[in-house]
């Protein structure tokens, strides 16, 4: 049972445009949601997080939106850059220390 | 800091053989996690430790998998006997409880191929 779902395995965006990565979840006990970024042959690295009591968190070019009623969150990257090309994982946290990850979305930013 | 260290980076073995993956967490971190990455299931949590004690091993697929953390600076994940379906990238991660578990630091992973 996938508690965190990323239904788009890949996304291709032109440099300078907005990238929107989506994530759906089923577990109402998640208290935090996180996005991780992964380059080939490297481990994932933390990107941005949002508390379940917030609906938006912004950090530079990255903004995460949370819609609790729809159990949906999204990551916006504006403007997209070639260096953003990577696999992005969405994760939900519960029990204060356990992360449940989705399957990932591969983002390609082309010139 | 060197970050989370995993060895080996690549492992190719034959079905039925024992495989041992190793991890050195970031010094001072009190949580250690083992994950497996596959295309179908993404990043799956296998087991995690807090202060060297296993907390949740519900993600360990079968009895063929076992993990230990004999001290704060070392952990192993063992598969015995290995099977072709165990082929995946295995990640180790560590975190500090003071951060609220929101940020885990991952190692570079071990790519396991079982023939």
Interface residues (C-beta under 8 A of the other chain):
Chain A: X2 X6 X32 X34 X36 X41 X42 X43 X44 X45 X46 X49 X89 X91 X93 X96 X97 X98 X99 X100 X101 X102 X103 X104
Chain B: X4 X31 X33 X35 X39 X40 X41 X42 X43 X44 X45 X48 X50 X55 X56 X91 X93 X95 X97 X100 X101 X102 X103 X104 X105 X106 X107 X108 X109
